Amino acid sequence: MKKIITVTLLLAGMLLLAASCKKDDKESCKPNSSSFTTTQDMTVQYRAMQSGDGTISSLTYYTSATDVVTVNNPQLPWSVTVDVNAGSNLMISAEGTARNGQVGVSFEAVGQGEYVLQGDTCVKSHK
């Protein structure tokens, strides 16, 4: 009988300990730039950044009309420059988390007399 009481008290203590642990309140962040289709050859710089406790687990960007590149766990701040042909899709998106911080993505495209800047930021704040 003492063994059953001891085991019961031990299990109850473990449940109380688990319930009192602080919950990880990081929330999903999925910034996503608007898309743009080039009408001429352009040079594009894609960027990703974070502040506070924001993290990015993966980001995805286009290098042509249909070619997509995914980077897992990029070191932030992150950037890459690519040359694209007319008719290419431009867009960058990311998946990450933040509790008290932000995650952002953007692209800047420059061509003959044409300039495009698109971006998006996910901001989380918990007190």
C-alpha positions in Angstrom: 0.0 0.0 0.0 2.9 2.4 0.8 4.4 1.7 -2.6 1.1 2.7 -4.4 0.9 5.9 -2.3 4.5 6.8 -3.0 4.2 6.2 -6.8 0.9 8.2 -6.8 2.5 11.1 -5.0 5.6 10.9 -7.3 3.4 11.0 -10.4 1.3 13.9 -9.0 4.5 15.9 -8.3 5.8 15.3 -11.8 2.4 16.5 -13.3 2.5 19.6 -11.1 6.1 20.3 -12.2 5.2 19.9 -15.9 2.2 22.2 -15.5 4.3 24.9 -13.8 6.9 25.1 -16.5 6.9 28.2 -18.6 5.3 27.8 -22.0 7.4 28.8 -25.1 5.2 31.6 -26.5 7.1 32.1 -29.8 4.6 32.6 -32.6 4.8 31.7 -36.2 6.0 34.5 -38.6 5.6 34.2 -42.3 6.6 37.4 -44.1 5.9 37.3 -47.8 6.7 40.0 -50.4 4.3 40.9 -53.2 5.3 39.3 -56.4 6.5 41.1 -59.5 7.1 39.9 -63.1 10.0 41.6 -64.9 9.6 43.2 -68.3 13.3 43.4 -68.9 16.6 41.9 -67.6 17.3 43.0 -64.1 19.7 42.6 -61.2 17.9 41.6 -58.0 19.1 41.7 -54.4 17.0 39.5 -52.0 17.4 40.2 -48.3 16.2 38.7 -45.0 16.6 40.2 -41.5 15.6 39.7 -37.9 15.7 41.7 -34.7 15.0 40.7 -31.1 14.3 37.0 -30.8 13.1 36.6 -34.4 14.4 33.6 -36.3 14.0 32.3 -39.8 13.9 28.5 -40.4 13.6 28.7 -44.2 13.3 31.3 -46.9 12.3 30.9 -50.6 13.0 33.2 -53.6 12.8 33.1 -57.4 15.8 33.2 -59.8 13.8 33.1 -63.0 10.2 32.7 -64.2 9.9 29.3 -62.5 13.1 28.4 -60.7 12.7 28.6 -56.9 15.5 28.4 -54.3 15.0 27.5 -50.7 17.6 28.2 -48.0 17.2 26.4 -44.7 18.3 28.1 -41.4 20.0 31.1 -43.1 22.5 33.1 -41.1 20.9 36.5 -40.6 21.2 39.2 -41.9 21.1 37.3 -45.2 21.3 38.6 -48.8 22.0 37.3 -52.3 22.2 39.1 -55.7 21.0 37.4 -58.9 20.6 38.5 -62.5 17.2 37.6 -64.0 15.8 37.8 -67.5 12.7 39.5 -68.7 9.6 37.5 -67.7 11.1 36.4 -64.4 9.0 36.2 -61.3 10.4 38.1 -58.3 9.2 37.2 -54.8 10.7 36.2 -51.4 9.0 34.6 -48.4 10.2 33.2 -45.1 9.0 31.0 -42.3 10.2 31.7 -38.8 9.2 32.5 -35.2 9.3 35.5 -32.8 8.0 36.3 -29.4 9.5 39.8 -28.9 11.1 40.6 -32.2 10.6 40.7 -35.9 11.4 38.9 -39.2 11.5 40.6 -42.5 12.2 39.9 -46.2 12.6 42.1 -49.2 13.9 42.4 -52.7 15.2 45.3 -54.7 15.4 45.0 -58.5 17.2 47.4 -60.9 16.9 47.4 -64.6 17.3 49.9 -67.5 15.3 52.8 -66.1 13.2 50.6 -63.8 13.4 50.1 -60.1 11.2 47.9 -57.8 11.3 47.4 -54.1 9.0 45.0 -52.3 9.1 43.6 -48.8 7.1 42.4 -45.7 7.8 42.2 -42.0 6.3 40.1 -39.2 6.4 41.8 -35.8 5.5 40.1 -32.5 5.5 41.7 -29.0 4.6 40.1 -25.7 5.0 41.8 -22.4 
